[in-house]
Amino acid sequence: MTRKRPAPDRDAIWRVIATQRTSLADLLDDLSDDQWRRPSLCDGWTVRDVAAHLTLQQLGLRDLIATMAHWRGSMDRTIQDAARRRAAELPPARITAEIRATAGSRRHTLGVTYLETLADILIHAQDIAIPLGLRHEMPPDAAAVAADRVLSMRWPPPLPAARKVAGFRLTATDISWSTGAGPEVHGPMSALLLVCAGRLAALPRLSGDGAVDFAARLSASASA
């Protein structure tokens, strides 16, 4: 069974978000033109698309209406379209500057909470760094908060990968965190968050009696 955890400290979470935004901007500063064009961990998204998406984290009602005017048949495709249009509008230096400029802000897009904002920056920073072979630190405690949110979300609907973890016991090896019941799957908290968000690139970092079956289930889901 999942142990009930205390409510996260909102101020502490915003401090992590600020630090992650600043450090990601620092990483983006050093990318070559070729690296900006590389595929990210998000299927069909380039590094530039993902970075541009992170400039769209403080949308109000008017912004959302404008986004919905470009409806592409699903929320995922509409969000991707918005990111691509943003990426086409802004040069890389401007994208980086806008991410850095939001570091001290506590605004978030209408309809989501600061916890989704946390998950977005933690996961998307890795979507950029991992395929480029770069290291971007993810605080384990913050990753645990984000994983709890990803696995408990009901609206927007839970991510498909979050549903696929049912039947396994996920346990972090670097902090005290676990969830679920079933065959054991162990790994760093950052890797557990990424697999809960459907990032199969983190599967090699997992071990335990259930790791092989867990990887097979997530991989089958991704190829379906």
N, CA, C and O of each residue as an XYZ file, in Angstrom:
896
protein
N       0.835     -1.202      0.000
C       0.000      0.000      0.000
C       0.875      1.260      0.000
O       1.991      1.259      0.519
N       0.351      2.311     -0.582
C       1.076      3.573     -0.612
C       0.920      4.302      0.714
O      -0.194      4.490      1.204
N       2.046      4.709      1.290
C       2.002      5.444      2.545
C       1.532      6.866      2.287
O       1.996      7.527      1.359
N       0.592      7.334      3.130
C       0.113      8.711      2.994
C       1.231      9.665      3.364
O       1.815      9.553      4.442
N       1.529     10.586      2.492
C       2.629     11.506      2.702
C       2.110     12.896      3.034
O       1.020     13.273      2.601
N       2.882     13.661      3.798
C       2.436     15.006      4.150
C       2.323     15.893      2.920
O       2.982     15.656      1.907
N       1.480     16.916      3.018
C       1.320     17.851      1.905
C       2.649     18.543      1.632
O       3.365     18.894      2.570
N       2.985     18.742      0.374
C       4.265     19.400      0.048
C       4.273     20.854      0.487
O       3.230     21.505      0.535
N       5.451     21.355      0.804
C       5.657     22.747      1.182
C       5.637     23.597     -0.088
O       6.547     23.510     -0.913
N       4.598     24.415     -0.242
C       4.422     25.174     -1.476
C       5.619     26.088     -1.753
O       6.097     26.163     -2.884
N       6.098     26.781     -0.718
C       7.236     27.679     -0.919
C       8.473     26.911     -1.374
O       9.203     27.362     -2.257
N       8.700     25.753     -0.770
C       9.860     24.942     -1.147
C       9.747     24.471     -2.591
O      10.738     24.442     -3.320
N       8.537     24.104     -3.002
C       8.337     23.649     -4.374
C       8.620     24.776     -5.361
O       9.264     24.554     -6.386
N       8.148     25.974     -5.061
C       8.411     27.100     -5.965
C       9.901     27.414     -6.041
O      10.397     27.827     -7.089
N      10.619     27.220     -4.932
C      12.065     27.445     -4.971
C      12.746     26.428     -5.895
O      13.671     26.772     -6.631
N      12.282     25.180     -5.849
C      12.831     24.165     -6.751
C      12.531     24.526     -8.201
O      13.404     24.427     -9.063
N      11.292     24.947     -8.469
C      10.915     25.345     -9.830
C      11.833     26.458    -10.326
O      12.314     26.415    -11.458
N      12.073     27.452     -9.475
C      12.943     28.569     -9.859
C      14.355     28.087    -10.176
O      14.940     28.485    -11.183
N      14.895     27.234     -9.320
C      16.250     26.714     -9.526
C      16.333     25.890    -10.803
O      17.297     26.003    -11.559
N      15.315     25.056    -11.044
C      15.304     24.220    -12.241
C      15.214     25.070    -13.507
O      15.876     24.774    -14.501
N      14.408     26.111    -13.476
C      14.297     26.983    -14.647
C      15.629     27.671    -14.945
O      16.055     27.752    -16.097
N      16.272     28.161    -13.899
C      17.550     28.848    -14.088
C      18.626     27.898    -14.599
O      19.370     28.237    -15.520
N      18.711     26.713    -14.008
C      19.753     25.774    -14.422
C      19.484     25.236    -15.823
O      20.423     24.981    -16.577
N      18.207     25.061    -16.181
C      17.910     24.639    -17.549
C      18.286     25.738    -18.538
O      18.834     25.446    -19.601
N      18.004     26.984    -18.206
C      18.400     28.095    -19.081
C      19.913     28.118    -19.261
O      20.403     28.375    -20.361
N      20.653     27.852    -18.193
C      22.110     27.787    -18.287
C      22.541     26.683    -19.260
O      23.458     26.874    -20.059
N      21.872     25.530    -19.183
C      22.177     24.426    -20.087
C      21.874     24.817    -21.535
O      22.670     24.550    -22.435
N      20.717     25.453    -21.752
C      20.315     25.843    -23.105
C      21.263     26.877    -23.698
O      21.460     26.913    -24.912
N      21.846     27.709    -22.860
C      22.788     28.731    -23.332
C      23.928     28.127    -24.150
O      24.440     28.753    -25.079
N      24.315     26.913    -23.797
C      25.503     26.305    -24.391
C      25.203     25.362    -25.558
O      26.118     24.737    -26.093
N      23.926     25.252    -25.962
C      23.588     24.319    -27.035
C      23.957     24.878    -28.405
O      23.853     26.078    -28.658
N      24.386     23.987    -29.267
C      24.657     24.354    -30.657
C      23.345     24.364    -31.444
O      22.317     23.891    -30.960
N      23.392     24.900    -32.641
C      22.207     24.892    -33.499
C      21.737     23.463    -33.752
O      20.537     23.186    -33.763
N      22.690     22.562    -33.955
C      22.341     21.161    -34.193
C      21.630     20.556    -32.980
O      20.662     19.814    -33.142
N      22.096     20.862    -31.778
C      21.468     20.315    -30.576
C      20.043     20.825    -30.397
O      19.179     20.077    -29.938
N      19.783     22.060    -30.744
C      18.415     22.588    -30.662
C      17.470     21.826    -31.588
O      16.274     21.728    -31.311
N      18.001     21.286    -32.687
C      17.160     20.580    -33.649
C      17.007     19.091    -33.340
O      16.212     18.411    -33.989
N      17.746     18.578    -32.374
C      17.724     17.140    -32.078
C      16.370     16.705    -31.506
O      15.663     17.513    -30.904
N      16.007     15.420    -31.695
C      14.789     14.899    -31.065
C      14.924     14.894    -29.542
O      15.997     14.606    -29.012
N      13.849     15.209    -28.851
C      13.812     15.119    -27.396
C      13.266     13.747    -27.010
O      13.015     12.908    -27.876
N      13.085     13.521    -25.712
C      12.450     12.275    -25.279
C      10.956     12.251    -25.591
O      10.342     11.184    -25.572
N      10.363     13.407    -25.876
C       8.948     13.478    -26.250
C       8.818     13.100    -27.722
O       9.400     13.757    -28.586
N       8.073     12.066    -28.005
C       7.937     11.579    -29.371
C       7.407     12.673    -30.300
O       6.324     13.214    -30.081
N       8.180     12.989    -31.333
C       7.770     13.988    -32.301
C       8.120     15.417    -31.928
O       7.813     16.341    -32.681
N       8.757     15.616    -30.782
C       9.147     16.954    -30.325
C      10.661     17.103    -30.429
O      11.402     16.200    -30.041
N      11.115     18.222    -30.941
C      12.541     18.536    -30.898
C      12.882     19.172    -29.552
O      11.999     19.536    -28.775
N      14.177     19.296    -29.297
C      14.636     20.012    -28.104
C      14.069     21.429    -28.103
O      13.631     21.928    -27.067
N      14.079     22.063    -29.251
C      13.551     23.428    -29.351
C      12.059     23.482    -29.047
O      11.599     24.416    -28.390
N      11.293     22.494    -29.515
C       9.863     22.451    -29.225
C       9.614     22.365    -27.718
O       8.768     23.077    -27.177
N      10.359     21.488    -27.050
C      10.164     21.306    -25.607
C      10.530     22.581    -24.858
O       9.801     23.011    -23.964
N      11.650     23.180    -25.220
C      12.051     24.430    -24.562
C      11.017     25.519    -24.801
O      10.696     26.275    -23.884
N      10.489     25.611    -26.017
C       9.466     26.608    -26.323
C       8.208     26.355    -25.500
O       7.562     27.297    -25.041
N       7.861     25.086    -25.314
C       6.697     24.739    -24.484
C       6.855     25.282    -23.071
O       5.878     25.703    -22.453
N       8.076     25.273    -22.560
C       8.312     25.741    -21.196
C       8.193     27.258    -21.064
O       8.192     27.777    -19.948
N       8.093     27.966    -22.167
C       7.802     29.411    -22.095
C       6.304     29.665    -22.008
O       5.875     30.810    -21.866
N       5.503     28.600    -22.094
C       4.041     28.723    -22.109
C       3.445     28.129    -20.835
O       2.484     27.362    -20.893
N       4.011     28.481    -19.701
C       3.599     27.906    -18.417
C       2.805     28.872    -17.548
O       2.530     28.578    -16.384
N       2.433     30.026    -18.107
C       1.720     31.027    -17.310
C       0.533     31.584    -18.099
O       0.298     32.793    -18.109
N      -0.205     30.700    -18.753
C      -1.281     31.125    -19.635
C      -2.544     31.485    -18.855
O      -2.999     30.726    -17.999
N      -3.098     32.657    -19.168
C      -4.375     33.061    -18.603
C      -5.520     32.667    -19.520
O      -5.316     31.959    -20.507
N      -6.729     33.125    -19.198
C      -7.917     32.739    -19.950
C      -7.811     33.147    -21.416
O      -8.121     32.352    -22.303
N      -7.377     34.373    -21.679
C      -7.274     34.841    -23.059
C      -6.270     34.002    -23.849
O      -6.508     33.677    -25.012
N      -5.146     33.653    -23.217
C      -4.139     32.825    -23.879
C      -4.696     31.447    -24.212
O      -4.445     30.912    -25.292
N      -5.453     30.876    -23.277
C      -6.006     29.540    -23.495
C      -7.033     29.547    -24.621
O      -7.098     28.611    -25.418
N      -7.823     30.595    -24.681
C      -8.803     30.709    -25.768
C      -8.084     30.777    -27.113
O      -8.504     30.145    -28.082
N      -6.998     31.548    -27.164
C      -6.220     31.652    -28.397
C      -5.612     30.301    -28.779
O      -5.546     29.956    -29.959
N      -5.172     29.545    -27.779
C      -4.616     28.222    -28.048
C      -5.685     27.284    -28.591
O      -5.435     26.532    -29.533
N      -6.882     27.327    -27.996
C      -7.973     26.457    -28.431
C      -8.453     26.797    -29.838
O      -9.061     25.965    -30.512
N      -8.181     28.017    -30.276
C      -8.538     28.399    -31.650
C      -7.732     27.604    -32.670
O      -8.097     27.543    -33.844
N      -6.631     26.994    -32.220
C      -5.795     26.156    -33.091
C      -5.991     24.674    -32.734
O      -5.053     23.883    -32.829
N      -7.193     24.309    -32.330
C      -7.486     22.935    -31.902
C      -7.073     21.928    -32.978
O      -7.370     22.105    -34.160
N      -6.377     20.863    -32.542
C      -5.884     19.860    -33.469
C      -6.484     18.473    -33.225
O      -5.892     17.463    -33.606
N      -7.652     18.425    -32.594
C      -8.347     17.155    -32.416
C      -8.138     16.489    -31.081
O      -8.916     15.613    -30.702
N      -7.105     16.881    -30.354
C      -6.869     16.369    -28.998
C      -6.043     17.403    -28.254
O      -5.399     18.256    -28.864
N      -6.069     17.318    -26.930
C      -5.300     18.267    -26.132
C      -3.801     18.094    -26.368
O      -3.070     19.080    -26.470
N      -3.341     16.842    -26.455
C      -1.907     16.611    -26.667
C      -1.438     17.223    -27.979
O      -0.401     17.884    -28.019
N      -2.204     17.007    -29.069
C      -1.791     17.557    -30.362
C      -1.889     19.084    -30.374
O      -1.088     19.756    -31.024
N      -2.863     19.621    -29.659
C      -3.009     21.073    -29.595
C      -1.856     21.702    -28.834
O      -1.345     22.747    -29.238
N      -1.437     21.081    -27.736
C      -0.294     21.573    -26.960
C       0.976     21.495    -27.791
O       1.790     22.418    -27.774
N       1.151     20.393    -28.523
C       2.333     20.262    -29.372
C       2.332     21.323    -30.467
O       3.376     21.899    -30.774
N       1.168     21.582    -31.057
C       1.073     22.612    -32.095
C       1.450     23.977    -31.533
O       2.155     24.748    -32.185
N       0.978     24.277    -30.316
C       1.310     25.568    -29.691
C       2.811     25.683    -29.466
O       3.397     26.744    -29.683
N       3.439     24.580    -29.025
C       4.882     24.595    -28.787
C       5.647     24.801    -30.097
O       6.618     25.555    -30.144
N       5.206     24.131    -31.146
C       5.896     24.268    -32.433
C       5.753     25.683    -32.995
O       6.703     26.234    -33.549
N       4.571     26.262    -32.851
C       4.389     27.630    -33.331
C       5.255     28.594    -32.534
O       5.839     29.527    -33.084
N       5.328     28.353    -31.230
C       6.173     29.191    -30.373
C       7.647     29.033    -30.755
O       8.388     30.015    -30.804
N       8.064     27.807    -31.023
C       9.449     27.547    -31.403
C       9.802     28.227    -32.716
O      10.928     28.687    -32.903
N       8.830     28.288    -33.627
C       9.074     28.941    -34.914
C       9.132     30.456    -34.782
O       9.815     31.125    -35.557
N       8.413     30.996    -33.797
C       8.343     32.450    -33.616
C       9.591     33.018    -32.957
O      10.011     34.131    -33.272
N      10.192     32.247    -32.031
C      11.265     32.776    -31.192
C      12.606     32.139    -31.515
O      12.675     30.920    -31.677
N      13.673     32.924    -31.614
C      15.010     32.345    -31.757
C      15.418     31.666    -30.450
O      14.882     31.994    -29.391
N      16.362     30.723    -30.513
C      16.773     30.012    -29.298
C      17.153     30.924    -28.132
O      16.782     30.652    -26.990
N      17.887     32.002    -28.408
C      18.300     32.891    -27.317
C      17.091     33.501    -26.606
O      17.112     33.681    -25.389
N      16.043     33.818    -27.361
C      14.843     34.395    -26.760
C      14.093     33.339    -25.937
O      13.572     33.646    -24.865
N      14.038     32.105    -26.433
C      13.403     31.024    -25.668
C      14.106     30.863    -24.327
O      13.466     30.792    -23.277
N      15.430     30.807    -24.381
C      16.218     30.661    -23.152
C      15.971     31.825    -22.200
O      15.795     31.617    -20.999
N      15.958     33.044    -22.723
C      15.754     34.230    -21.893
C      14.378     34.207    -21.240
O      14.233     34.614    -20.088
N      13.373     33.737    -21.963
C      12.017     33.712    -21.389
C      11.896     32.670    -20.284
O      11.207     32.896    -19.290
N      12.564     31.527    -20.453
C      12.567     30.532    -19.375
C      13.251     31.111    -18.136
O      12.742     30.981    -17.023
N      14.399     31.746    -18.334
C      15.123     32.333    -17.208
C      14.298     33.437    -16.534
O      14.336     33.581    -15.312
N      13.564     34.202    -17.317
C      12.784     35.311    -16.766
C      11.628     34.850    -15.889
O      11.142     35.617    -15.057
N      11.178     33.602    -16.062
C      10.070     33.106    -15.242
C      10.533     32.509    -13.912
O       9.709     32.088    -13.100
N      11.848     32.471    -13.689
C      12.375     31.776    -12.511
C      11.782     32.303    -11.206
O      11.499     31.525    -10.295
N      11.596     33.602    -11.111
C      11.086     34.165     -9.861
C       9.576     34.284     -9.800
O       9.033     34.776     -8.811
N       8.888     33.840    -10.849
C       7.426     33.986    -10.901
C       6.726     32.777    -10.284
O       7.201     31.647    -10.392
N       5.604     33.031     -9.644
C       4.797     31.941     -9.090
C       3.443     31.827     -9.797
O       2.507     31.222     -9.274
N       3.354     32.407    -10.975
C       2.156     32.220    -11.789
C       2.186     30.840    -12.436
O       3.255     30.279    -12.679
N       1.014     30.308    -12.708
C       0.942     29.067    -13.474
C      -0.294     29.106    -14.362
O      -1.213     29.892    -14.133
N      -0.305     28.272    -15.351
C      -1.392     28.260    -16.323
C      -2.731     28.000    -15.646
O      -2.830     27.176    -14.737
N      -3.744     28.702    -16.092
C      -5.092     28.534    -15.570
C      -5.523     27.074    -15.703
O      -5.376     26.467    -16.764
N      -6.055     26.519    -14.613
C      -6.568     25.155    -14.657
C      -5.610     24.099    -14.150
O      -6.001     22.943    -13.989
N      -4.355     24.471    -13.894
C      -3.406     23.533    -13.303
C      -2.896     24.118    -11.988
O      -3.177     25.270    -11.658
N      -2.143     23.310    -11.244
C      -1.615     23.757     -9.960
C      -0.096     23.868    -10.029
O       0.524     23.528    -11.037
N       0.481     24.347     -8.949
C       1.939     24.446     -8.883
C       2.601     23.073     -8.954
O       3.775     22.972     -9.311
N       1.861     22.013     -8.618
C       2.430     20.672     -8.686
C       2.616     20.212    -10.131
O       3.606     19.553    -10.448
N       1.670     20.555    -11.007
C       1.869     20.269    -12.427
C       3.025     21.092    -12.996
O       3.780     20.621    -13.846
N       3.148     22.326    -12.513
C       4.259     23.176    -12.948
C       5.586     22.553    -12.546
O       6.544     22.577    -13.318
N       5.649     21.994    -11.340
C       6.850     21.292    -10.881
C       7.145     20.094    -11.777
O       8.266     19.935    -12.262
N       6.135     19.252    -11.994
C       6.348     18.061    -12.816
C       6.806     18.443    -14.213
O       7.682     17.786    -14.776
N       6.228     19.494    -14.781
C       6.593     19.925    -16.131
C       8.075     20.274    -16.228
O       8.763     19.803    -17.133
N       8.569     21.089    -15.310
C       9.963     21.516    -15.425
C      10.921     20.360    -15.122
O      11.963     20.244    -15.767
N      10.586     19.508    -14.156
C      11.463     18.380    -13.844
C      11.556     17.417    -15.017
O      12.648     17.002    -15.402
N      10.407     17.064    -15.584
C      10.374     16.060    -16.652
C      10.903     16.632    -17.954
O      11.714     15.994    -18.626
N      10.456     17.829    -18.319
C      10.868     18.380    -19.606
C      12.353     18.754    -19.641
O      12.979     18.708    -20.700
N      12.916     19.122    -18.488
C      14.360     19.370    -18.464
C      15.123     18.101    -18.836
O      16.133     18.164    -19.536
N      14.638     16.946    -18.368
C      15.268     15.680    -18.716
C      14.971     15.292    -20.163
O      15.803     14.671    -20.824
N      13.785     15.658    -20.655
C      13.460     15.417    -22.067
C      14.492     16.076    -22.976
O      14.787     15.577    -24.061
N      15.033     17.192    -22.525
C      16.050     17.919    -23.285
C      17.446     17.348    -23.018
O      18.192     17.073    -23.957
N      17.794     17.171    -21.755
C      19.174     16.823    -21.391
C      19.561     15.401    -21.770
O      20.645     15.182    -22.310
N      18.694     14.435    -21.497
C      19.076     13.026    -21.669
C      19.445     12.684    -23.111
O      20.506     12.099    -23.327
N      18.621     13.020    -24.109
C      19.010     12.647    -25.476
C      20.243     13.381    -25.988
O      20.863     12.952    -26.961
N      20.601     14.487    -25.336
C      21.814     15.213    -25.713
C      23.040     14.705    -24.961
O      24.154     15.181    -25.182
N      22.826     13.731    -24.066
C      23.939     13.199    -23.286
C      24.444     14.167    -22.237
O      25.602     14.095    -21.823
N      23.571     15.084    -21.799
C      23.949     16.090    -20.802
C      23.340     15.751    -19.453
O      22.329     15.053    -19.378
N      23.950     16.238    -18.405
C      23.467     15.975    -17.047
C      22.727     17.201    -16.530
O      23.229     18.322    -16.606
N      21.536     16.973    -16.007
C      20.765     18.045    -15.382
C      20.191     17.481    -14.088
O      19.345     16.587    -14.112
N      20.653     18.007    -12.968
C      20.289     17.448    -11.668
C      18.794     17.587    -11.391
O      18.192     18.627    -11.659
N      18.203     16.506    -10.842
C      16.814     16.522    -10.419
C      16.766     16.191     -8.921
O      17.145     15.085     -8.536
N      16.311     17.118     -8.066
C      16.266     16.842     -6.625
C      15.322     15.675     -6.326
O      14.158     15.722     -6.725
N      15.787     14.632     -5.638
C      14.934     13.466     -5.384
C      13.644     13.789     -4.638
O      12.589     13.251     -4.973
N      13.714     14.668     -3.621
C      12.503     14.987     -2.862
C      11.456     15.651     -3.749
O      10.267     15.350     -3.644
N      11.895     16.550     -4.619
C      10.963     17.207     -5.537
C      10.418     16.200     -6.548
O       9.240     16.250     -6.902
N      11.272     15.287     -7.014
C      10.816     14.256     -7.943
C       9.751     13.372     -7.307
O       8.817     12.943     -7.984
N       9.882     13.095     -6.007
C       8.877     12.294     -5.303
C       7.534     13.016     -5.259
O       6.490     12.399     -5.469
N       7.557     14.311     -4.989
C       6.323     15.102     -4.982
C       5.677     15.060     -6.364
O       4.464     14.883     -6.485
N       6.483     15.222     -7.390
C       5.959     15.215     -8.756
C       5.399     13.846     -9.121
O       4.357     13.761     -9.771
N       6.071     12.780     -8.714
C       5.587     11.432     -9.008
C       4.248     11.175     -8.308
O       3.333     10.599     -8.896
N       4.146     11.601     -7.063
C       2.860     11.456     -6.362
C       1.742     12.153     -7.125
O       0.628     11.638     -7.222
N       2.047     13.323     -7.662
C       1.034     14.073     -8.414
C       0.678     13.366     -9.720
O      -0.498     13.222    -10.054
N       1.699     12.927    -10.455
C       1.454     12.232    -11.720
C       0.586     10.987    -11.505
O      -0.307     10.704    -12.304
N       0.852     10.253    -10.430
C       0.146      9.002    -10.192
C      -1.237      9.193     -9.591
O      -2.041      8.260     -9.601
N      -1.534     10.375     -9.068
C      -2.824     10.599     -8.412
C      -3.761     11.506     -9.202
O      -4.908     11.701     -8.802
N      -3.292     12.059    -10.309
C      -4.112     12.998    -11.073
C      -5.353     12.310    -11.637
O      -5.283     11.201    -12.165
N      -6.476     12.988    -11.514
C      -7.716     12.516    -12.121
C      -8.193     13.477    -13.196
O      -8.875     13.063    -14.133
N      -7.851     14.730    -13.079
C      -8.115     15.699    -14.133
C      -6.982     16.713    -14.170
O      -6.726     17.379    -13.167
N      -6.312     16.845    -15.278
C      -6.475     16.059    -16.499
C      -6.309     14.562    -16.219
O      -5.697     14.189    -15.218
N      -6.848     13.695    -17.095
C      -6.823     12.248    -16.833
C      -5.411     11.746    -16.596
O      -4.465     12.314    -17.142
N      -5.239     10.691    -15.794
C      -3.893     10.158    -15.543
C      -3.195      9.791    -16.840
O      -3.828      9.339    -17.794
N      -1.885      9.991    -16.866
C      -1.116      9.609    -18.035
C      -1.214      8.103    -18.243
O      -1.299      7.363    -17.262
N      -1.206      7.620    -19.495
C      -1.277      6.174    -19.724
C      -0.205      5.396    -18.974
O      -0.481      4.321    -18.440
N       1.020      5.928    -18.927
C       2.092      5.231    -18.221
C       1.798      5.127    -16.734
O       2.194      4.152    -16.095
N       1.108      6.119    -16.170
C       0.766      6.067    -14.749
C      -0.182      4.909    -14.478
O      -0.083      4.252    -13.442
N      -1.093      4.657    -15.398
C      -1.999      3.518    -15.225
C      -1.251      2.200    -15.356
O      -1.626      1.207    -14.733
N      -0.195      2.186    -16.163
C       0.549      0.952    -16.401
C       1.389      0.518    -15.202
O       1.810     -0.637    -15.152
N       1.646      1.394    -14.243
C       2.466      0.999    -13.093
C       1.664      0.200    -12.080
O       2.240     -0.360    -11.148
N       0.349      0.134    -12.241
C      -0.488     -0.643    -11.317
C      -0.032     -2.104    -11.324
O       0.237     -2.684    -12.376
N       0.049     -2.682    -10.123
C       0.473     -4.071    -10.012
C       1.949     -4.240     -9.729
O       2.444     -5.365     -9.658
N       2.664     -3.125     -9.564
C       4.084     -3.173     -9.224
C       4.338     -2.307     -7.996
O       3.615     -1.345     -7.737
N       5.355     -2.657     -7.261
C       5.807     -1.876     -6.119
C       7.031     -1.078     -6.534
O       8.106     -1.643     -6.736
N       6.871      0.237     -6.661
C       7.984      1.096     -7.038
C       8.637      1.643     -5.778
O       7.950      2.171     -4.904
N       9.946      1.522     -5.676
C      10.673      1.956     -4.479
C      11.919      2.729     -4.893
O      12.718      2.257     -5.702
N      12.072      3.919     -4.330
C      13.254      4.734     -4.611
C      14.447      4.215     -3.827
O      14.311      3.748     -2.696
N      15.606      4.303     -4.440
C      16.837      3.846     -3.789
C      17.629      4.992     -3.168
O      18.606      4.753     -2.459
N      17.218      6.238     -3.427
C      17.985      7.365     -2.908
C      17.239      8.194     -1.867
O      17.848      9.029     -1.198
N      15.928      7.978     -1.717
C      15.153      8.602     -0.646
C      14.108      7.597     -0.176
O      13.941      6.537     -0.779
N      13.411      7.931      0.893
C      12.352      7.060      1.394
C      11.053      7.361      0.639
O      10.326      8.292      0.985
N      10.775      6.567     -0.385
C       9.559      6.737     -1.193
C       9.221      5.407     -1.840
O      10.091      4.730     -2.387
N       7.960      5.044     -1.772
C       7.496      3.852     -2.463
C       6.007      3.991     -2.721
O       5.316      4.778     -2.072
N       5.533      3.225     -3.666
C       4.115      3.258     -3.995
C       3.719      1.953     -4.661
O       4.545      1.303     -5.301
N       2.460      1.567     -4.515
C       1.941      0.392     -5.192
C       2.199     -0.899     -4.447
O       2.833     -0.914     -3.392
N       1.695     -1.989     -5.019
C       1.864     -3.323     -4.452
C       2.085     -4.311     -5.586
O       1.436     -4.226     -6.629
N       3.013     -5.258     -5.378
C       3.323     -6.241     -6.401
C       4.815     -6.460     -6.490
O       5.542     -6.113     -5.559
N       5.295     -7.031     -7.591
C       6.737     -7.250     -7.763
C       7.509     -5.949     -7.620
O       7.056     -4.893     -8.061
N       8.685     -6.038     -6.997
C       9.466     -4.846     -6.682
C      10.218     -4.308     -7.904
O      10.799     -5.056     -8.691
N      10.180     -2.993     -8.023
C      10.968     -2.274     -9.021
C      11.692     -1.162     -8.286
O      11.055     -0.296     -7.688
N      13.028     -1.178     -8.324
C      13.846     -0.209     -7.594
C      14.565      0.714     -8.568
O      14.877      0.339     -9.699
N      14.817      1.923     -8.100
C      15.625      2.836     -8.899
C      15.697      4.202     -8.277
O      14.963      4.490     -7.332
N      16.580      5.068     -8.794
C      16.632      6.451     -8.307
C      15.274      7.129     -8.506
O      14.535      6.801     -9.435
N      14.961      8.066     -7.630
C      13.671      8.737     -7.693
C      13.474      9.437     -9.028
O      12.360      9.459     -9.551
N      14.517     10.000     -9.580
C      14.393     10.683    -10.863
C      13.958      9.713    -11.955
O      13.124     10.058    -12.793
N      14.516      8.500    -11.953
C      14.146      7.503    -12.963
C      12.702      7.052    -12.771
O      11.980      6.852    -13.748
N      12.279      6.892    -11.525
C      10.898      6.475    -11.267
C       9.910      7.530    -11.750
O       8.878      7.190    -12.327
N      10.213      8.805    -11.520
C       9.329      9.856    -12.028
C       9.251      9.786    -13.549
O       8.165      9.882    -14.121
N      10.383      9.620    -14.197
C      10.385      9.617    -15.658
C       9.587      8.447    -16.230
O       8.856      8.625    -17.204
N       9.713      7.256    -15.646
C       8.940      6.135    -16.186
C       7.453      6.313    -15.898
O       6.613      5.901    -16.698
N       7.122      6.926    -14.761
C       5.711      7.206    -14.476
C       5.133      8.184    -15.500
O       3.927      8.193    -15.746
N       5.990      8.995    -16.086
C       5.567      9.945    -17.114
C       5.777      9.390    -18.521
O       5.663     10.128    -19.500
N       6.083      8.094    -18.630
C       6.169      7.452    -19.927
C       7.497      7.569    -20.631
O       7.576      7.296    -21.829
N       8.548      7.965    -19.929
C       9.868      8.113    -20.557
C      10.639      6.793    -20.423
O      11.223      6.506    -19.378
N      10.629      6.007    -21.484
C      11.247      4.686    -21.451
C      12.766      4.751    -21.356
O      13.403      3.754    -21.017
N      13.349      5.892    -21.645
C      14.806      6.027    -21.563
C      15.323      5.781    -20.155
O      16.500      5.472    -19.974
N      14.456      5.913    -19.153
C      14.880      5.703    -17.765
C      14.803      4.244    -17.333
O      15.268      3.910    -16.243
N      14.225      3.358    -18.157
C      14.058      1.960    -17.758
C      15.373      1.258    -17.423
O      15.392      0.473    -16.474
N      16.479      1.492    -18.146
C      17.730      0.803    -17.796
C      18.253      1.134    -16.404
O      19.124      0.431    -15.893
N      17.746      2.176    -15.792
C      18.214      2.558    -14.454
C      17.446      1.827    -13.355
O      17.725      2.026    -12.172
N      16.478      0.979    -13.732
C      15.651      0.275    -12.757
C      16.110     -1.169    -12.592
O      16.688     -1.758    -13.505
N      15.845     -1.725    -11.420
C      16.188     -3.115    -11.128
C      15.107     -3.699    -10.225
O      14.101     -3.047     -9.947
N      15.322     -4.932     -9.771
C      14.351     -5.576     -8.895
C      13.649     -6.729     -9.585
O      13.739     -6.883    -10.803
N      12.938     -7.553     -8.791
C      12.286     -8.747     -9.315
C      11.268     -8.438    -10.409
O      11.043     -9.252    -11.305
N      10.654     -7.257    -10.329
C       9.626     -6.924    -11.308
C      10.118     -6.069    -12.456
O       9.323     -5.687    -13.315
N      11.412     -5.753    -12.499
C      11.911     -4.772    -13.467
C      11.718     -5.223    -14.916
O      11.345     -4.417    -15.769
N      11.969     -6.504    -15.202
C      11.846     -6.989    -16.579
C      10.400     -6.923    -17.049
O      10.124     -6.430    -18.143
N       9.473     -7.418    -16.229
C       8.058     -7.386    -16.601
C       7.544     -5.950    -16.681
O       6.726     -5.616    -17.537
N       8.037     -5.110    -15.777
C       7.628     -3.698    -15.778
C       8.070     -3.025    -17.074
O       7.298     -2.293    -17.693
N       9.311     -3.276    -17.480
C       9.809     -2.681    -18.713
C       9.017     -3.196    -19.915
O       8.706     -2.436    -20.831
N       8.697     -4.482    -19.904
C       7.943     -5.046    -21.018
C       6.561     -4.433    -21.121
O       6.075     -4.169    -22.221
N       5.926     -4.205    -19.981
C       4.588     -3.614    -20.000
C       4.622     -2.190    -20.535
O       3.812     -1.834    -21.392
N       5.544     -1.372    -20.045
C       5.621     -0.003    -20.510
C       6.026      0.078    -21.974
O       5.519      0.924    -22.712
N       6.936     -0.795    -22.402
C       7.367     -0.776    -23.792
C       6.233     -1.190    -24.721
O       6.066     -0.613    -25.796
N       5.450     -2.195    -24.307
C       4.312     -2.627    -25.117
C       3.284     -1.524    -25.232
O       2.688     -1.323    -26.290
N       3.079     -0.805    -24.133
C       2.128      0.304    -24.140
C       2.576      1.404    -25.089
O       1.753      2.002    -25.783
N       3.883      1.674    -25.124
C       4.403      2.741    -25.956
C       4.296      2.407    -27.434
O       4.138      3.297    -28.270
N       4.384      1.097    -27.760
C       4.355      0.706    -29.171
C       2.962      0.393    -29.664
O       2.762      0.156    -30.855
N       1.987      0.389    -28.752
C       0.616      0.025    -29.141
C      -0.018      1.108    -29.987
O      -1.168      0.972    -30.404
